[in-house]
Amino acid sequence: MSQIEEIQQEIIEEFEFFDDWMQKYEHLIELGKSLPKMDELHKTDENLISGCQSKVWIFGSKVDDKIIFTAESDAILTKGVVALLLRVFSNQTPQAILDAKTDFIDQIGLKEHLSPTRANGLLSMMKQIKLYALALS
């Protein structure tokens, strides 16, 4: 099992602990609060994710053959979603990111419990992470 798969499995087990979606939303909000502040220099139009209901910036840089992502959002729930994605994909090699499946999103039921615009934003965030991996590989 790859490191990414292990992290995804941890997230799946974490979300199974909660009984209903209100508790899962609260957990996402807490995860968002733990997201480190993004350097203002990276809050550019180039790093702004299109297709999101709220503003989301994702920036990736390569350090020792791994990509380190930072991100920020102006919405608390979206911040939690992006915190989940960074937990999975940050500090991984470009190839590991490109090879990774993202079905953990469906397994925790996240996509089906987001509004259509937020679900579209989630797909846009994942696409941007994969594009960084491609560009930095």
C-alpha positions as CSV (number, residue, x, y, z in Angstrom):
1,M,0.0,0.0,0.0
2,S,1.4,3.4,-1.0
3,Q,1.7,6.3,1.5
4,I,-1.1,8.1,-0.3
5,E,-3.4,5.0,0.0
6,E,-2.5,4.7,3.7
7,I,-3.5,8.4,4.3
8,Q,-6.7,7.9,2.3
9,Q,-7.5,4.8,4.4
10,E,-6.9,6.8,7.6
11,I,-9.4,9.5,6.4
12,I,-12.0,6.9,5.5
13,E,-11.7,5.4,8.9
14,E,-11.8,8.8,10.5
15,F,-15.1,9.7,8.7
16,E,-16.7,6.3,9.6
17,F,-16.4,7.3,13.2
18,F,-19.1,10.0,12.8
19,D,-22.8,9.1,12.8
20,D,-24.2,11.8,10.6
21,W,-23.2,14.4,8.1
22,M,-23.6,17.3,10.5
23,Q,-20.7,15.8,12.6
24,K,-18.7,15.2,9.4
25,Y,-19.2,18.8,8.4
26,E,-18.1,20.0,11.8
27,H,-15.0,17.8,11.4
28,L,-14.2,19.3,8.0
29,I,-14.6,22.8,9.5
30,E,-12.1,21.8,12.3
31,L,-9.7,20.5,9.7
32,G,-9.9,23.8,7.8
33,K,-9.0,25.7,11.0
34,S,-5.8,23.7,11.2
35,L,-4.8,24.7,7.6
36,P,-1.6,26.8,7.8
37,K,-1.8,30.3,6.5
38,M,-0.8,30.7,2.9
39,D,1.8,33.3,2.0
40,E,0.1,36.3,0.5
41,L,2.5,36.2,-2.4
42,H,0.9,33.0,-3.6
43,K,-2.7,34.4,-3.5
44,T,-2.6,35.3,-7.2
45,D,-5.1,34.9,-10.0
46,E,-2.7,32.2,-11.4
47,N,-3.2,30.1,-8.2
48,L,-7.0,30.8,-7.9
49,I,-9.0,27.7,-8.7
50,S,-11.7,28.4,-11.2
51,G,-15.1,26.6,-10.9
52,C,-15.2,27.0,-7.1
53,Q,-18.2,28.7,-5.4
54,S,-15.7,30.3,-3.0
55,K,-12.2,31.6,-3.5
56,V,-9.6,28.9,-3.3
57,W,-5.9,29.2,-3.9
58,I,-3.5,26.3,-4.3
59,F,0.2,26.6,-4.7
60,G,2.7,23.8,-5.1
61,S,6.5,23.8,-5.1
62,K,9.0,21.0,-5.4
63,V,11.3,20.4,-2.5
64,D,13.6,17.3,-2.6
65,D,11.6,15.5,-5.3
66,K,8.3,16.0,-3.4
67,I,5.6,18.6,-3.9
68,I,4.6,20.7,-1.0
69,F,1.2,22.3,-1.4
70,T,-0.2,25.3,0.5
71,A,-3.7,26.5,0.1
72,E,-6.2,29.0,1.4
73,S,-10.0,29.6,1.1
74,D,-12.4,32.3,2.2
75,A,-15.0,29.7,3.1
76,I,-14.7,27.5,6.2
77,L,-16.2,24.3,4.7
78,T,-14.0,24.7,1.6
79,K,-11.0,25.2,3.8
80,G,-11.7,21.8,5.4
81,V,-12.1,20.1,2.0
82,V,-8.8,21.6,0.8
83,A,-7.1,20.6,4.1
84,L,-8.1,17.0,3.4
85,L,-6.7,17.2,-0.1
86,L,-3.4,18.6,1.1
87,R,-3.2,16.0,3.8
88,V,-3.3,13.3,1.1
89,F,-1.2,14.9,-1.7
90,S,1.3,17.3,-0.1
91,N,4.8,16.0,0.6
92,Q,4.4,13.3,-2.1
93,T,6.4,12.7,-5.3
94,P,4.8,14.0,-8.5
95,Q,4.5,10.4,-9.9
96,A,2.7,9.2,-6.7
97,I,0.2,12.1,-7.1
98,L,-0.3,11.3,-10.7
99,D,-0.8,7.6,-10.0
100,A,-3.1,8.2,-7.0
101,K,-6.8,7.4,-7.2
102,T,-9.2,9.8,-5.5
103,D,-12.0,7.4,-4.7
104,F,-11.6,8.1,-1.0
105,I,-13.7,11.2,-1.7
106,D,-16.6,9.0,-2.7
107,Q,-16.0,6.5,0.0
108,I,-16.4,9.1,2.7
109,G,-19.5,10.4,0.9
110,L,-18.2,13.9,0.5
111,K,-19.1,14.5,-3.1
112,E,-22.7,13.5,-2.6
113,H,-23.1,15.8,0.4
114,L,-21.7,18.9,-1.3
115,S,-23.7,21.3,-3.3
116,P,-23.2,20.9,-7.1
117,T,-21.0,24.0,-7.2
118,R,-18.9,22.9,-4.3
119,A,-18.6,19.4,-5.8
120,N,-17.4,21.0,-9.1
121,G,-14.9,23.1,-7.1
122,L,-13.6,19.9,-5.5
123,L,-13.0,18.4,-8.9
124,S,-11.2,21.6,-9.9
125,M,-9.0,21.4,-6.9
126,M,-8.0,17.8,-7.6
127,K,-7.4,18.7,-11.2
128,Q,-5.1,21.5,-10.2
129,I,-3.1,19.3,-7.8
130,K,-2.6,16.7,-10.6
131,L,-1.6,19.5,-13.0
132,Y,1.1,20.7,-10.5
133,A,2.3,17.1,-10.3
134,L,2.5,16.9,-14.1
135,A,4.3,20.3,-14.4
136,L,6.8,19.5,-11.6
137,S,7.6,15.9,-12.6
